[in-house]
């Protein structure tokens, strides 16, 4: 009887110790912290802006431990960081601004909590069209004022006709034969040194699902003056990570002079069950001489084109 009693006492004391240890870990912050939540309220996905527009991104970040800061990123680079006016504010609504540059861009918003946890980035794809220069409006010709001479006091009431300056005489014009009018050439939007560039990427389907292959369509621009052969593929990255999450099978394509859109292979996919995952896709070419990869750039040399997307169940 005493042996059973002592065993029961020791078991009871052990359970109390484990419960106290769990409370201590939670109190010390060793338990995993919950991630902040972010929702982009505007603009809507796929919105088109003009170059030079001030893009206003409105978002709301929430966390039970309080929000420390919120970052706005464009194509993976931070362009603005804001902190709430009240320390450890659990809900923070703000508007962050970015001056639009021409091309396809991926905006993302990430929040950090007061406990040091970061949210998953919320992605937003937008398109910015190049600005078009406006020509000044033609000004109307200046007409000289009409000169009127008033009669002296006591003179007859007959008012002489207004004196209008005589128009200068013009030499006689010899009729000439005008050449046929030619249509104005189309404006050139792209301008860059001779080379092969990638200008945009789109995802097919637009809303990829788990366990289904994804294909990427790339817009290439070859301005070398002759066809070029390139071996290329798409690499997929998780936001803020340097190593790729996978890639498409390389394919070899003949790029004619000018602009052409080509499709990648569709072998890349996200398998298994799970939640929605954010990704960023970029296009890479393979040097046949040394088999090294390099990212294809946009014509403005601001980096390679990228597109953000999510894979959901």
Residue, then its C-alpha position, 0 to 999 in steps of 0.5 A: x500500500x505505501x509503495x503505490x501511494x508514493x508512486x501516485x505522489x511522484x506521478x502527480x509531482x511530475x505532471x505539475x513540473x511539466x505544466x510549470x515548465x510549459x508555462x515558463x517556456x511560453x512566458x520566456x517567449x521560447x514557444x513559436x510566435x504567431x505570424x502577423x497578418x497582412x491584407x492589401x486593400x488597394x490597388x487591385x491585382x493587375x492594375x495598370x499605371x502610367x510611368x511616373x504615377x504615384x502608386x498608393x498601396x493601402x494595407x492593414x497589418x494585425x498581430x496580437x503582440x503588436x506591429x513593429x513595422x511594415x515594409x513595401x517592396x518592389x521586385x524584392x527591393x524595399x522602397x518604404x518602411x513605416x512604423x505605427x504611431x503607437x508602440x505595439x499597436x495591434x492593428x495598423x492601417x497605412x498607405x505607402x507610396x511608390x513612383x511607377x517605373x515602366x514595365x511589369x512589377x511585383x509589389x509586396x507588403x510584409x509586416x513585423x511584430x513586436x515579438x520579432x515574427x514576420x508575416x508571409x509577403x502578400x504579393x500584387x502584380x501591376x503593369x506600368x506603361x511608358x509615358x508619352x511626351x506631350x507636344x505643346x499646343x499651337x499658339x494663335x497668331x498675334x493680330x495688330x490693334x486697329x488704329x482710330x484717329x479722333x477728329x479735333x474739337x469743332x471739326x466736322x462730325x464726319x469720322x474718317x475710316x480707320x487706318x489699318x496698317x497695310x499688309x507687306x507685299x509678298x513675292x509671287x509664289x512659284x507653284x511646286x509639286x509636293x511629294x506624296x504624303x507618307x504615314x508617320x512612322x510608329x513610335x518606338x517604345x523599346x530602346x536599348x543597346x543591341x542584344x537579347x532582352x526579356x521584357x515580361x513574364x506571365x503565369x499560365x494558368x493565372x491561378x495555379x493549383x497544387x499538384x498541377x503543372x505550371x507554364x510560364x510565357x516570356x516576352x523576348x526582344x532581339x534587337x541584334x539584327x539577326x536571329x539568335x539561339x538561346x537555351x533558357x528556363x524559368x527559376x522559381x523563388x520563395x520571396x526573400x530567399x536566394x535559393x530557387x524552389x525549383x525550375x522548368x526544364x531548359x529548352x532551346x529556342x530560335x529568337x528572330x529579330x524583334x519581339x516574340x513570346x515563347x512558352x516554357x516547359x510545364x514540369x514545375x509544380x507544388x505537390x501535396x496538400x497545404x495552404x497557399x504559397x507565394x512565389x516569384x518567377x524569373x527567366x535565366x539563360x544558359x551560356x553554351x560555352x561554360x554552361x553557366x546561367x545568367x539572368x536575362x535583363x529588361x531593356x532599361x537594365x533595371x534588372x530581370x523581369x519578375x512575376x509574383x504569383x500564388x499556388x493554392x489548393 
